[in-house]
Amino acid sequence: MDIFPISLKLKQQICLIVGGGGIAYRKAFLLNKAGAILHIVAPDVSADLEALVLAGKGQIFKRYFTETDLDFPYKLVIAATDNAKVNQSVFEYCEARNLLVNSVDDIPHCRFMVPAIVDRSPLVISIASNGTSPVLSRQLRTQLETMIPHGMGKLAEFSGDWRARVKAKIPSPEERRIFWENLYAGSLKEHVFNDQLEKAQAIMHDALNTWQTPKGEVYLVGAGPGDPELLTLKALRLMQQSDVVIYDRLVSAPILELCRRDADKIYVGKSRSNHSVPQDGINQLLVQYAKEGKRVCRLKGGDPFIFGRGGEEIQELFAENISFQVVPGITAASGCAAYAGIPLTHRDYAQSVRFLTGHLKEGSPELPWKELVYENQTLVIYMGLVGLDTICKQLIAHGQCENMPVALVSKGTTADQKVVIGTLSNIVSKIHQHDIQAPTLTIIGDVVQLREQLQWQ
């Protein structure tokens, strides 16, 4: 993060704008909406700008800017002239005095940026790109304008009126957050949006009078194969409201970023022969935090019920009488295959698909080999990279064709995705040749031939 977003309270604070044209007017308009009192320094000042400033009890100084103009204790300064040298000198003088300064459209000479704004006062949303793409920021603002109801401002005001009473009734900040989240998830918003304030007030009274300390809960959430855009809406909602996030090594960094920022994040990743926290320990963590009244997100790569040991975890929760929800995720088989351009089934090549793990509980790929050598079938093997040599040899030994196509999809659906194609007889030799690393999905079957035609990533 190259810039730190803040919201300044400028009501009745005096700010300086150097410049008197259209650019200066646009900045003055925003500062005026925020309640600032404006001073303008410029030899020529447009009529619109002068009227705006004087109506806000500001002052106009029709002269060229000099350093002594900064002798007044301004809260912030904006250089908005059409002369780059003047803007630069304003910046340098402000820097010497530790004054917040912005030179319009001049990134090197800005100490703060003016963002694109979605105004639902008192709710204000700002979008900034560190000056690299103001047009993109404005486009995002346009999208948000269509998504965020205008009534959100009324809801923020309504909530503010109740804030002190809620705080007095529910002293715990954690419990208050849950209280408000529950309210916003219900009918309160619509009543406020439609100015049905009596009904909204009744909901608030009832919610406060019946409030009880919430019990802990566990959300078993499938994070998908890596691309954050493959998350389900429910997964994202629960990730955002969780107090604790317990995540494994297959959860990508961009997905972890979407969790609530102030949630406690606990890494319990497991790789071959290296379990940072044993499974029993993970189960106990889920129980421990839930019994403390926390909302716990157990965030797993792929789908929690497909080789994700989700069943083992909820057995423990069930035994401890802890509430839980399960949110399916896109499993690696479907996600990685789709991003590799390999349909797992196809009318001409495969009418069935079989999911297998190449790393069983005992640590060896002991699979029902005879059942796997079957015409028009696709095999998808999770965690099979280390045991791939054994897998290929056993399939061939049990009658599978040596030339059966095989695909290795490493880090599928992410920016680092790598796909290597071979056959049962030569795919192992390509692992080191192409530096294939875990997590890698193995796809075996005639459908792999379609990648050459259907790859799109």
C-alpha positions as CSV (number, residue, x, y, z in Angstrom):
1,M,0.0,0.0,0.0
2,D,1.8,3.1,-1.2
3,I,-0.6,5.6,0.3
4,F,-2.5,5.7,3.7
5,P,-6.1,6.7,3.3
6,I,-7.5,9.0,6.0
7,S,-10.6,11.2,6.2
8,L,-10.0,14.8,7.3
9,K,-12.5,16.8,9.3
10,L,-12.3,20.3,7.7
11,K,-15.5,21.9,8.9
12,Q,-14.7,25.6,9.8
13,Q,-11.0,24.9,9.1
14,I,-9.2,27.4,6.8
15,C,-7.5,26.0,3.7
16,L,-5.6,27.6,0.9
17,I,-6.0,27.1,-2.8
18,V,-3.4,28.7,-5.1
19,G,-5.0,29.3,-8.5
20,G,-8.2,30.9,-9.8
21,G,-9.4,28.9,-12.8
22,G,-11.5,25.8,-13.4
23,I,-9.2,23.3,-11.7
24,A,-9.2,25.5,-8.6
25,Y,-13.0,25.7,-8.7
26,R,-13.4,21.9,-8.7
27,K,-11.1,21.5,-5.7
28,A,-12.8,24.4,-3.9
29,F,-16.2,22.9,-4.5
30,L,-15.2,19.7,-2.7
31,L,-13.6,21.5,0.2
32,N,-16.6,23.7,0.5
33,K,-18.9,20.6,0.7
34,A,-16.7,19.4,3.6
35,G,-17.3,22.7,5.4
36,A,-13.9,24.2,4.9
37,I,-13.3,28.0,4.8
38,L,-11.3,28.9,1.7
39,H,-8.6,31.4,0.9
40,I,-7.7,31.9,-2.7
41,V,-4.5,33.3,-4.0
42,A,-4.3,34.1,-7.7
43,P,-4.0,37.2,-9.9
44,D,-7.2,36.3,-11.7
45,V,-10.2,34.5,-10.2
46,S,-13.2,33.2,-12.1
47,A,-16.6,34.6,-11.1
48,D,-17.9,31.1,-10.1
49,L,-14.9,30.5,-7.8
50,E,-15.2,33.9,-6.2
51,A,-18.9,33.5,-5.6
52,L,-18.4,30.1,-4.0
53,V,-15.6,31.3,-1.7
54,L,-17.3,34.4,-0.5
55,A,-20.6,32.6,0.1
56,G,-18.6,30.3,2.4
57,K,-17.1,33.3,4.3
58,G,-13.7,32.8,2.7
59,Q,-11.3,35.4,1.3
60,I,-9.9,36.2,-2.2
61,F,-6.4,37.6,-2.6
62,K,-5.9,38.7,-6.1
63,R,-2.1,38.5,-6.4
64,Y,0.7,36.2,-7.3
65,F,1.7,33.6,-4.8
66,T,4.7,34.2,-2.5
67,E,6.1,32.2,0.4
68,T,4.7,34.7,2.9
69,D,1.2,33.6,1.9
70,L,1.9,30.5,4.0
71,D,2.4,32.5,7.2
72,F,-1.2,31.9,8.0
73,P,-1.7,28.5,9.8
74,Y,-3.6,26.7,7.0
75,K,-4.8,23.1,7.6
76,L,-3.9,22.1,4.0
77,V,-2.9,23.7,0.7
78,I,-3.8,22.9,-2.9
79,A,-1.7,24.2,-5.8
80,A,-4.1,24.4,-8.7
81,T,-2.5,26.8,-11.2
82,D,-1.7,26.0,-14.9
83,N,2.0,26.9,-14.2
84,A,4.1,23.8,-13.2
85,K,6.9,26.0,-11.7
86,V,4.4,27.8,-9.4
87,N,2.9,24.5,-8.3
88,Q,6.3,23.1,-7.5
89,S,7.3,26.2,-5.5
90,V,4.1,25.9,-3.5
91,F,4.9,22.3,-2.8
92,E,8.5,23.0,-1.7
93,Y,7.5,25.9,0.6
94,C,4.7,23.7,2.2
95,E,7.2,20.8,2.7
96,A,9.5,23.2,4.6
97,R,6.7,24.1,6.9
98,N,5.2,20.5,7.3
99,L,2.0,21.6,5.6
100,L,-0.2,19.0,3.8
101,V,0.0,20.0,0.2
102,N,-1.5,18.7,-3.1
103,S,-0.3,19.8,-6.5
104,V,-3.0,18.9,-9.0
105,D,-2.0,16.3,-11.5
106,D,1.6,16.4,-10.3
107,I,2.3,13.2,-8.4
108,P,5.9,14.0,-7.3
109,H,4.7,17.2,-5.7
110,C,1.8,15.8,-3.6
111,R,1.8,14.9,0.0
112,F,-1.8,13.8,-0.2
113,M,-4.2,12.8,-3.0
114,V,-7.7,14.0,-3.6
115,P,-9.7,10.7,-4.3
116,A,-12.7,10.0,-6.4
117,I,-15.7,10.3,-4.0
118,V,-19.0,8.5,-3.5
119,D,-21.0,10.8,-1.3
120,R,-23.7,9.3,0.9
121,S,-23.1,11.7,3.7
122,P,-22.3,11.0,6.5
123,L,-21.1,7.9,4.7
124,V,-18.3,8.9,2.3
125,I,-16.3,6.4,0.2
126,S,-13.1,7.4,-1.5
127,I,-11.2,5.6,-4.3
128,A,-7.6,6.5,-4.9
129,S,-4.9,5.1,-7.3
130,N,-1.9,7.0,-5.9
131,G,-2.3,9.4,-8.9
132,T,-1.5,6.6,-11.4
133,S,-4.9,6.3,-12.9
134,P,-7.5,9.0,-12.0
135,V,-9.8,7.9,-14.9
136,L,-9.9,4.4,-13.5
137,S,-10.7,5.7,-10.0
138,R,-13.6,7.7,-11.5
139,Q,-14.9,4.7,-13.3
140,L,-14.9,2.7,-10.1
141,R,-16.7,5.5,-8.4
142,T,-19.4,5.3,-11.2
143,Q,-19.8,1.6,-10.6
144,L,-20.1,2.1,-6.8
145,E,-22.7,4.9,-7.4
146,T,-25.0,2.3,-9.0
147,M,-24.4,-0.3,-6.4
148,I,-24.7,1.6,-3.2
149,P,-28.3,2.8,-2.4
150,H,-28.7,6.5,-1.7
151,G,-30.4,5.5,1.6
152,M,-27.1,4.4,3.0
153,G,-26.5,8.0,4.2
154,K,-29.8,7.9,6.1
155,L,-28.9,4.5,7.6
156,A,-25.5,5.9,8.8
157,E,-27.3,8.8,10.5
158,F,-29.9,6.5,12.0
159,S,-27.1,4.2,13.4
160,G,-25.3,7.3,14.8
161,D,-28.4,8.3,16.7
162,W,-28.4,4.9,18.4
163,R,-24.7,4.5,18.9
164,A,-24.5,5.8,22.5
165,R,-27.4,3.7,23.6
166,V,-26.0,0.5,22.0
167,K,-22.6,1.2,23.6
168,A,-24.2,1.6,27.0
169,K,-26.2,-1.7,26.7
170,I,-23.4,-3.7,25.0
171,P,-20.0,-2.6,26.5
172,S,-17.9,-5.2,24.5
173,P,-16.7,-3.8,21.1
174,E,-16.7,-7.4,19.7
175,E,-20.3,-8.0,20.7
176,R,-21.4,-4.5,19.4
177,R,-20.0,-5.3,16.0
178,I,-22.0,-8.6,15.9
179,F,-25.1,-6.7,17.1
180,W,-24.8,-4.2,14.2
181,E,-23.9,-6.8,11.6
182,N,-27.0,-8.8,12.6
183,L,-29.2,-5.8,12.3
184,Y,-27.8,-4.7,8.9
185,A,-28.4,-8.3,7.6
186,G,-32.1,-8.0,8.5
187,S,-35.0,-5.7,7.5
188,L,-33.7,-2.6,9.3
189,K,-32.0,-1.2,6.2
190,E,-35.1,-1.3,4.1
191,H,-37.2,0.4,6.7
192,V,-34.7,3.3,7.0
193,F,-34.3,3.5,3.2
194,N,-38.1,3.9,2.9
195,D,-38.4,6.4,5.7
196,Q,-40.4,3.9,7.8
197,L,-38.6,5.2,10.9
198,E,-41.2,4.0,13.5
199,K,-40.7,0.4,12.3
200,A,-36.9,0.9,12.3
201,Q,-37.0,2.3,15.9
202,A,-39.2,-0.7,17.0
203,I,-36.6,-3.1,15.6
204,M,-33.8,-1.3,17.4
205,H,-35.7,-1.4,20.8
206,D,-36.5,-5.1,20.4
207,A,-33.0,-6.0,19.4
208,L,-31.5,-4.2,22.4
209,N,-34.0,-5.5,24.9
210,T,-33.5,-9.1,23.7
211,W,-29.7,-9.0,23.2
212,Q,-27.7,-11.9,24.6
213,T,-24.0,-12.6,24.4
214,P,-23.6,-14.6,21.2
215,K,-22.3,-18.1,21.2
216,G,-19.3,-19.1,19.1
217,E,-19.6,-20.6,15.7
218,V,-17.3,-22.1,13.1
219,Y,-17.5,-21.5,9.4
220,L,-15.9,-24.2,7.3
221,V,-15.2,-22.2,4.1
222,G,-13.9,-23.5,0.8
223,A,-11.5,-20.8,-0.6
224,G,-11.3,-22.4,-4.1
225,P,-8.1,-23.2,-6.0
226,G,-6.5,-19.7,-5.8
227,D,-8.2,-17.1,-7.9
228,P,-10.1,-14.8,-5.5
229,E,-12.8,-14.2,-8.0
230,L,-13.8,-17.8,-7.7
231,L,-15.0,-17.3,-4.1
232,T,-18.7,-17.7,-3.4
233,L,-20.7,-14.7,-2.1
234,K,-21.4,-16.5,1.1
235,A,-17.7,-17.4,1.6
236,L,-16.8,-13.7,1.3
237,R,-19.5,-12.6,3.7
238,L,-18.5,-15.0,6.4
239,M,-14.8,-14.3,5.9
240,Q,-15.6,-10.6,6.5
241,Q,-17.5,-11.2,9.7
242,S,-15.1,-13.7,11.4
243,D,-13.2,-12.9,14.5
244,V,-10.6,-15.6,13.9
245,V,-9.3,-17.0,10.6
246,I,-7.6,-20.4,10.7
247,Y,-6.1,-21.0,7.2
248,D,-4.0,-23.6,5.4
249,R,-1.1,-23.2,2.9
250,L,-3.3,-23.6,-0.1
251,V,-5.1,-20.3,0.6
252,S,-3.6,-17.7,-1.7
253,A,-2.5,-14.3,-0.3
254,P,-5.1,-12.3,-2.4
255,I,-7.9,-14.4,-0.8
256,L,-6.5,-14.0,2.7
257,E,-6.5,-10.2,2.1
258,L,-10.3,-10.4,1.7
259,C,-10.7,-11.5,5.3
260,R,-11.6,-9.0,7.9
261,R,-8.5,-7.0,8.5
262,D,-8.6,-7.0,12.3
263,A,-9.3,-10.7,12.6
264,D,-6.8,-12.9,14.2
265,K,-5.2,-15.0,11.5
266,I,-3.6,-18.3,12.4
267,Y,-1.6,-20.3,9.9
268,V,-2.0,-24.1,10.2
269,G,-0.6,-25.1,6.8
270,K,0.4,-28.7,6.2
271,S,2.7,-30.0,3.5
272,R,4.2,-33.4,3.0
273,S,6.0,-34.5,6.2
274,N,5.7,-30.9,7.5
275,H,2.6,-30.2,9.6
276,S,2.9,-26.8,11.3
277,V,-0.1,-27.8,13.4
278,P,-1.3,-31.5,13.5
279,Q,-4.9,-32.1,12.6
280,D,-5.8,-32.8,16.2
281,G,-4.4,-29.4,17.1
282,I,-6.4,-27.7,14.4
283,N,-9.6,-29.4,15.7
284,Q,-8.8,-28.2,19.2
285,L,-8.2,-24.6,18.0
286,L,-11.6,-24.6,16.4
287,V,-13.2,-25.8,19.6
288,Q,-11.2,-23.4,21.8
289,Y,-12.0,-20.2,19.9
290,A,-15.7,-21.1,19.4
291,K,-16.1,-21.8,23.1
292,E,-14.7,-18.3,23.7
293,G,-17.6,-16.9,21.8
294,K,-15.6,-16.2,18.6
295,R,-16.8,-16.6,15.1
296,V,-14.2,-18.8,13.5
297,C,-13.5,-19.1,9.8
298,R,-11.7,-22.3,8.9
299,L,-10.5,-21.3,5.5
300,K,-9.4,-24.2,3.3
301,G,-8.1,-24.3,-0.2
302,G,-10.5,-25.8,-2.7
303,D,-13.5,-27.5,-1.2
304,P,-13.5,-28.6,2.5
305,F,-15.2,-31.9,1.8
306,I,-12.9,-33.0,-1.1
307,F,-9.6,-34.2,0.4
308,G,-9.8,-31.3,2.8
309,R,-10.4,-33.2,6.0
310,G,-13.5,-31.0,6.6
311,G,-15.5,-34.1,7.7
312,E,-13.0,-34.8,10.5
313,E,-13.2,-31.2,11.7
314,I,-17.0,-31.0,11.9
315,Q,-17.1,-34.4,13.6
316,E,-15.1,-32.7,16.4
317,L,-17.4,-29.7,16.4
318,F,-20.5,-31.9,16.5
319,A,-19.1,-33.8,19.5
320,E,-18.5,-30.6,21.3
321,N,-22.0,-29.2,20.5
322,I,-20.6,-26.2,18.6
323,S,-22.6,-24.6,15.8
324,F,-21.1,-24.6,12.4
325,Q,-21.7,-23.9,8.7
326,V,-20.1,-25.4,5.7
327,V,-19.6,-23.3,2.6
328,P,-18.5,-25.4,-0.5
329,G,-15.7,-24.1,-2.6
330,I,-14.7,-24.7,-6.2
331,T,-12.5,-27.8,-5.8
332,A,-9.1,-27.9,-7.6
333,A,-10.2,-30.6,-10.0
334,S,-12.9,-28.4,-11.6
335,G,-11.1,-25.0,-11.1
336,C,-7.6,-26.0,-12.3
337,A,-8.9,-28.2,-15.2
338,A,-11.1,-25.4,-16.5
339,Y,-8.3,-22.8,-16.3
340,A,-6.1,-25.3,-18.1
341,G,-8.6,-25.7,-20.9
342,I,-9.2,-29.4,-20.1
343,P,-12.9,-30.5,-19.7
344,L,-13.0,-33.4,-17.3
345,T,-15.9,-35.0,-19.2
346,H,-16.6,-34.9,-22.9
347,R,-19.0,-36.9,-25.0
348,D,-16.3,-38.1,-27.3
349,Y,-13.6,-38.8,-24.7
350,A,-14.9,-39.4,-21.2
351,Q,-18.3,-40.1,-19.7
352,S,-17.0,-40.4,-16.1
353,V,-14.5,-38.7,-13.9
354,R,-12.8,-40.0,-10.7
355,F,-11.2,-37.9,-8.0
356,L,-8.3,-39.6,-6.1
357,T,-5.7,-38.6,-3.6
358,G,-2.1,-39.6,-4.3
359,H,-1.2,-39.1,-0.6
360,L,-3.2,-41.4,1.7
361,K,-3.4,-41.4,5.4
362,E,-0.6,-44.0,5.5
363,G,1.6,-41.9,3.2
364,S,1.7,-44.1,0.1
365,P,-0.4,-44.0,-3.1
366,E,-2.0,-47.4,-2.6
367,L,-5.0,-47.1,-5.0
368,P,-7.4,-49.7,-6.5
369,W,-5.3,-49.9,-9.7
370,K,-7.5,-52.3,-11.6
371,E,-10.6,-50.1,-11.2
372,L,-8.7,-47.1,-12.5
373,V,-7.9,-48.7,-15.9
374,Y,-11.2,-48.0,-17.5
375,E,-12.2,-46.8,-20.9
376,N,-13.6,-43.3,-21.3
377,Q,-12.7,-42.3,-17.8
378,T,-10.8,-39.2,-16.5
379,L,-8.6,-39.6,-13.4
380,V,-7.9,-36.5,-11.3
381,I,-5.3,-37.0,-8.7
382,Y,-4.8,-34.6,-5.8
383,M,-1.4,-34.4,-3.9
384,G,0.1,-36.9,-6.4
385,L,3.3,-35.1,-7.4
386,V,5.7,-37.0,-5.1
387,G,4.1,-40.4,-5.8
388,L,3.6,-39.8,-9.6
389,D,6.3,-42.2,-10.7
390,T,4.6,-45.0,-8.8
391,I,1.2,-44.0,-10.0
392,C,2.3,-44.0,-13.7
393,K,4.1,-47.4,-13.4
394,Q,1.2,-49.0,-11.6
395,L,-1.4,-47.8,-14.2
396,I,0.8,-49.1,-17.0
397,A,1.4,-52.4,-15.1
398,H,-2.4,-52.9,-14.8
399,G,-3.0,-52.4,-18.5
400,Q,-3.2,-48.7,-19.1
401,C,-1.7,-47.5,-22.4
402,E,1.7,-45.9,-22.0
403,N,0.7,-43.1,-24.3
404,M,-2.3,-42.1,-22.2
405,P,-2.2,-38.3,-22.0
406,V,-1.4,-36.7,-18.7
407,A,-1.5,-33.0,-17.6
408,L,0.2,-31.5,-14.6
409,V,-1.5,-28.2,-13.5
410,S,0.7,-26.4,-11.0
411,K,-0.7,-23.5,-8.9
412,G,-3.8,-23.6,-11.1
413,T,-6.1,-20.5,-11.5
414,T,-3.3,-18.2,-10.1
415,A,-1.0,-15.9,-12.0
416,D,1.7,-18.5,-11.5
417,Q,-0.2,-21.3,-13.2
418,K,1.9,-23.7,-15.2
419,V,0.6,-26.6,-17.3
420,V,2.8,-29.4,-18.6
421,I,1.4,-32.1,-21.0
422,G,2.9,-35.6,-21.4
423,T,2.0,-39.3,-21.2
424,L,2.2,-41.9,-18.6
425,S,5.6,-43.0,-19.9
426,N,7.3,-39.6,-19.9
427,I,5.4,-37.2,-17.6
428,V,7.7,-37.8,-14.6
429,S,10.8,-36.8,-16.5
430,K,9.1,-33.4,-17.2
431,I,8.6,-32.5,-13.5
432,H,12.2,-31.3,-13.0
433,Q,12.6,-30.1,-16.6
434,H,9.7,-27.6,-16.1
435,D,10.2,-27.0,-12.4
436,I,6.8,-28.2,-11.4
437,Q,6.0,-27.5,-7.8
438,A,3.2,-28.2,-5.4
439,P,0.3,-27.7,-5.3
440,T,-0.1,-29.6,-8.5
441,L,-3.1,-31.4,-9.9
442,T,-2.6,-34.5,-12.1
443,I,-5.2,-35.2,-14.9
444,I,-5.0,-38.5,-16.7
445,G,-7.2,-39.3,-19.7
446,D,-8.0,-38.7,-23.3
447,V,-9.6,-35.3,-22.5
448,V,-6.1,-33.9,-22.0
449,Q,-5.8,-33.9,-25.8
450,L,-8.3,-31.1,-25.9
451,R,-6.0,-28.6,-24.1
452,E,-4.2,-27.7,-27.3
453,Q,-7.5,-26.6,-28.8
454,L,-9.3,-25.2,-25.8
455,Q,-6.6,-23.5,-23.6
456,W,-7.6,-19.9,-22.9
457,Q,-5.3,-18.8,-20.0
